[in-house]
Amino acid sequence: MLVDFFIVGAPKAGTTSLFYYLNKNKGICMSSIKEPNFFSSQELKIQKIYYDSLILDNLKEYERIFTPKNKQQIIGEASVSYLFYPNVANRIFDYNPRSKIIIILRDPVERAFSHYSMDLRLGHVKQSLDELFDLGLNNKDNLFFQQYILLGQYYEQVNRYIEVFGRENICVKFYDELKLDASSFYSDILKFLQQENDHNIDFNQPFNKSKLPSNKFIKWLYSWPIIRKISLIFLPLSVIEFINIKFFKENNNIITNDLKSKLHSFFLEDIEKLEKLLSKDLNSWKK
């Protein structure tokens, strides 16, 4: 058994939605765990990334998370840590040189904001994004700067996969396309994977949407991983949805205009290089 395709990133760009959409397709078997992080396990352990993520580093354990119903199903997984780390593309190629690679990109300023908002909600970070950006300019080894800023420098990350697998085996899509027309976005991915569209998808259901707790007590409560896990296990989905609507709000006021300007300047050169690489107009990212 070999995994046929990989959704490698970017984080906060719609990979979770795509994972669940593909998981509903009859011709596709997705991993039982959304992010096994098998091919990036070395880097994640060395860096001691602060997320409480599962890391599989044993091939037999990795293979157990795939249970195809028949030999006709193609097999896929989605680990957003695969895009950033330089050695992962070669590891995947060594494992299966015929792999198909799916990359979803998002305006790097919006992506940074969304990623930071998630970490703030989870209690991983307390400093403002402005402070973290300024600190990170002098220390690029800072994990927060890596997660919010460096992950948004896409050119080298995308080019690396193109050089290893060839353009014909890479599908680069954009978060804005997913938001504008999820059905067409999904159809394009299926064409790339050479799978039929069974049209059995609810595209109105949001996945992994960033919101913030509406008061300090809820924020403190939600910051405990054990409480989040127990809630997901024991509370009915209807109760979880009620809590989400009642006690969490859209996060619209975390990023200042001054920081937006700094971030646009920081990402501009990388965006222009990415435009040439993909022959894609990314002017909306420059504004």
N, C-alpha and C positions, 0 to 999 in steps of 0.2 A: 504493500500500500504506500502510495505517495500522495502528498497534498498537491493539488493541481494549481491552485491560485491563492494569492495572498493580498489582502487589503492591508497596506503597510502604513497608512497615515493619510493626511496629517491629523494630529489630535484636535478635537473640537471642530471638525470639518464635515461631520455627517457620517463618519464610519460606522457608528452604532446603528443608525437608521438603516444603512445599506446592509449591514450584517443581518438584521432581522428581516429585511425584505427578501434577501437571498435565501435565508433559512426557510422561507415559506415556499420556495420553488421546488417542485417535485423532482427536478433533475439535479438538484444540488444538495450536498451534505455539508453543513457548516459544523465547526467544532462545538462540542457541548459547553465549552468555556470560551467566552468571547475573546479574551486576550491571554493566550498561554505564554507569550513572550519567550518562546523556546529559543529562537535564533538570536535574541538579544540578552539572554540570561546572564552572560558573562559581564556585560557592561552594567546591567541593572544591579547586579550584586556588588560590583566594584564601587559603583557610585553610591550605593545604598539609597536609592531613590525613596523618597518619603511616603510614597503611596503604599497602601496595604494590598499590593497586587500579587496575584499568583504568578510564580515563576517556575516553569517546568524546564528542567535541565537534563532530563533523562529521555532518550528516544522512545523507549518502550512506554513510559508514562504519557509521552506526547501522543503516540499513536493510539492510545486508549481513548482519547477524547473525540475520536472520529468513529462513527458507527453508521456507515452507508447502508441503505436499505437494499441496494442491489449494485451490480458491477457497472451499470450504466451511469450512475450518479457521479458527478465530479465533486471533488473535495476541496473545501476552502477554509481559511481562517482569517482573523483580523486582529493584528497587534500593532498599535500605532507607534510603538517604540522602534519598529523596524526601519522607519524612514530616516531617522536622525543619525544613527550610529554607523560610521563608515564601513565596518567589516560585515555588516549583516547581509548586504546584497550578495556578496561572494559566498557566504555560508548557505544562503537559500539556493544559489546556483549550483553549488557543490552537492546539495541535497537533491535538487531536481532542476536540471538545466532547462527543462521545458516549461517551467513555471510561468504562469501569467501573473502580472503585477498590476494592481489597481491602486492609484494614488488620487486622493481627493484633496484639493487645495482651497484655502479660504483666505480672503484679505488678511494679511498678517497682523494688521492693527486690530481688526475685529477678533481674530483668533487669539491674540495675546489677552485681550480684554475678557473673552469668554473663558479662557483657561485660568486666568487669575481669579475670576468670579467663582469658578468651581472650587478652587483651592481655598478661597476665603470662606465659602459656605461649609466646606469640610473641616475647617479649623486648622489647615496646614500652614497658613500664612497670616500674619497680623499687620505687617508693614503695608504702606500704600504702594500701588504700582509705580507711582512717580519715584518714590524712594528706592525701590528695587531696581528700577531702570538706571538711575544715576549711580547706584552702588555697583551694578553689574558692568557698567562701562569700564570701571577700573579693575574688575575681577570677573572675567568671563567664565571662571570655573564655578561661580555661584550657581547652585542648582535652580534657584528660582529664576535667575536671568536666563539660564538654559531653557527651562520649561516654557517661559512666557515669550522670550525674545528670539533666542537662537534657533528654536524649532521653526520659527517663521521665516528663516532665511532658506528658501526652498531650492534655489538654483543648483547648488552643489549636490543636494540630497536627491533631486530628480535626475540630474545628469548622471549621477553614479549608477542608478538603476538602468538608464538607457544604455550606458556603456557596457554594463554587464549582460543585460538580457536582450538588447536590441529594441528599437522603437516599436517593432511589430508586436512585441510581447508586453508592452506597457500601455496602460490606459490611464490617461490623466484627465480627471474631471474636476469640476469646481462646485463649491458649496452653494454659490448663487444659483447654479443650474438646478441643483436639488431642491432648493427653496422655491424656485419659480415654477418648476414642473417636475415633480418627483416621478411621475409615471414615465415621462420621456427619458429622464435620467436613468431610471431602472431598466428601461428597454435598451438603452445604449450599452449598459453594462452586460446585459444578457447577450447582446449581439457579439460583444467582445469575447465573451465566454462560450459563444456558440451554443447557447441554450434557448429553448423556447419560452415564450412569455405565457404563463398560465393565468395571468390577470387576477390572481387571488390575493390581492394586497390591499390593506387599508392604509392609504398614503396620508391620511389625516392624523394618524397617531404619532405624536412627537416622542422622540427618544433622547434621553440624556440632555434635556434642556436646562440651561443654567438659570437658577433662581437663587434668591437670598432669603434667609429666615427673616420674618417680619418683626421680631423682637429679640432682645438679648437672651432671654431664657431659652427660646426655641433654638437660637444660634448655639448656645452652650450645650444643650441637649443633643443637637444634631452633630456636634463636633466629636462625639464619642463613637468610634467605629462599631463597638459592640452593640450599642443601642440601634444603630442603623441596620446591622445584620439581623438582630432579633426582630425588628419591625418588619423587615422583608420576609422573614420566615413565618411569623405568626399572624400578622395582620392581613385581612382580606384586601384584595386590590382596590375595592371600592373605598375602603377606609384610608388607604395610602393616598389615593387620588383626592379624597376630601381634605386630608391634612396638607397636601401639596397646594391645593387651591386656597385653603383658609389661612395657612401660616407661612407661605412663601410668596415672594413678590418678584416681579421682573427687576433686574439689576441694571438700571439705566444711568446711574450717577457716580460711577466709580472712576471713570477716566476723564481727566480734565482736557480742555482744549489745548493747553500748553503741552501736555504729554502727547496728545494726538499729533501735534505738529512735530515734536521730537521723534516720534516713532515713524511717521511718514518719511522724514529725512533719513532716518537710520536705514529703512528698508528700501529706499528708492533705487539705489544702484543694483541691488539684488533683483528687484522686480524687473528692471530693464533687461538684465541678463536672462531672466526667465522668459520674458516676452520673446526674445530672439530664439531661445532654445525651443520653445513650443510653437512659435509663429502665432502667438495669441495676443490680442489687444487687451492689456490690463490697465488701461487708463483709469478705470473706476477705483483701482487700488491706490492710485497716486494722489487722489484728491483729498 
